């Protein structure tokens, strides 16, 4: 079973807490997960499977802690060779067209880098689901079952 490397972008801590919960849950399920702090392009290249968990800030932008990775990936453009990838996007639908924009941007970049999206992006709406875990845990269980 491939190790799932979890990369997170968080402004107020919700996406980071969710990433930590998902990492623990994956390991409890018998899978293998690791959180990647201060991620670099080399961490994406070395990952067996990529899971990005990110909130959205500003006008559909990525949080400051994951933006440098995103920009470095755009600049260096390392082809991922169909590496398994998945994205969980946190947002607030009251922001209209920018809802979950950070997650959408990251997923689009992974596709451009020839990553293979193995499960449809999960968009979690803070207007509907105050706590993201009840929505994300079943989704990640399906992800682990595919790994």
C-alpha positions in Angstrom: 0.0 0.0 0.0 1.3 3.4 -1.0 2.1 6.0 1.7 -0.2 9.0 1.3 1.7 12.3 1.8 -0.6 15.0 3.0 0.1 18.6 2.1 -2.0 21.3 3.7 -2.7 24.9 3.3 -4.3 26.6 6.2 -5.1 30.1 7.3 -6.9 29.7 10.7 -6.0 26.1 11.3 -9.1 24.2 10.1 -7.3 22.6 7.1 -4.3 21.8 9.2 -6.5 20.1 11.9 -8.3 18.2 9.2 -5.1 17.1 7.7 -3.9 15.8 11.1 -7.2 14.0 11.7 -7.1 12.4 8.2 -3.5 11.3 8.7 -4.3 9.6 12.0 -7.5 8.0 10.5 -5.6 6.6 7.5 -3.0 5.0 9.8 -5.9 3.6 12.0 -7.4 2.1 8.9 -4.1 0.2 8.3 -2.9 2.6 5.6 0.2 4.7 5.7 0.0 8.5 5.9 2.4 11.3 6.7 2.0 15.0 7.1 4.5 17.1 5.2 5.4 20.3 7.0 7.2 23.1 5.1 6.8 21.2 1.8 9.2 21.5 -1.0 8.9 20.4 -4.7 11.2 17.4 -3.7 8.5 16.3 -1.3 5.9 16.2 -4.1 8.4 14.3 -6.3 9.2 11.8 -3.6 5.6 11.2 -2.5 4.0 7.9 -3.5 0.5 9.3 -3.4 -0.4 13.0 -2.9 -3.3 14.4 -0.9 -3.7 18.2 -0.7 -6.0 19.6 2.0 -6.4 23.3 1.6 -8.6 26.2 2.6 -9.2 29.2 0.4 -8.3 32.8 1.3 -8.8 36.2 -0.3 -10.4 36.0 -3.7 -10.1 32.2 -4.2 -6.4 32.2 -3.3 -4.2 29.6 -1.6 -3.1 30.1 2.0 0.4 31.6 2.6 1.8 28.3 4.0 1.2 26.3 0.8 1.5 29.1 -1.8 5.3 28.8 -2.0 5.0 25.1 -2.9 2.4 25.9 -5.5 4.5 28.6 -7.1 7.6 26.4 -7.1 5.7 23.6 -8.7 4.5 26.0 -11.4 8.1 27.3 -12.0 9.9 23.9 -11.9 7.1 22.0 -13.5 8.1 18.5 -12.4 6.1 16.0 -14.4 4.4 13.5 -12.0 4.0 10.6 -14.4 0.4 9.7 -13.4 1.3 9.8 -9.7 -2.0 9.3 -7.7 -3.3 12.6 -6.4 -6.4 13.8 -4.6 -7.6 17.2 -3.2 -9.9 18.3 -0.4 -10.9 21.9 -0.6 -12.4 23.9 2.2 -14.4 27.0 1.5 -17.5 29.1 2.1 -20.1 29.1 -0.6 -21.2 32.6 0.3 -18.1 33.8 -1.6 -19.7 32.7 -4.9 -17.3 31.9 -7.8 -14.2 31.8 -5.5 -15.7 29.0 -3.4 -13.0 26.4 -2.8 -10.8 28.3 -5.3 -7.6 27.2 -3.5 -8.4 23.6 -3.9 -9.5 24.0 -7.5 -6.2 25.8 -8.4 -4.1 23.1 -6.8 -6.0 20.3 -8.5 -5.6 22.0 -11.9 -1.9 22.3 -11.3 -1.6 18.6 -10.3 -3.4 17.7 -13.6 -1.1 20.0 -15.6 1.8 18.2 -14.0 0.3 14.9 -15.2 -0.8 13.7 -11.8 -3.6 11.2 -11.9 -6.7 12.4 -9.9 -7.9 9.1 -8.4 -11.0 10.5 -6.6 -13.1 13.5 -7.4 -12.2 16.6 -5.4 -14.1 17.0 -2.2 -15.4 20.5 -1.7 -16.4 21.2 1.9 -18.7 24.2 2.4 -18.4 25.9 5.8 -21.9 27.2 5.3 -23.3 23.6 5.4 -20.7 21.6 7.3 -19.4 23.5 10.3 -17.0 20.6 11.1 -15.3 19.2 8.0 -14.4 15.8 9.6 -17.8 14.1 9.2 -17.7 14.8 5.4 -14.0 14.1 4.9 -13.6 10.9 6.9 -15.8 8.7 4.6 -14.2 10.3 1.5 -10.7 9.4 2.8 -11.8 5.9 3.6 -12.7 5.4 -0.1 -9.3 6.9 -1.0 -7.5 4.4 1.2 -9.6 1.6 -0.3 -8.3 2.5 -3.7 -4.6 2.7 -2.6 
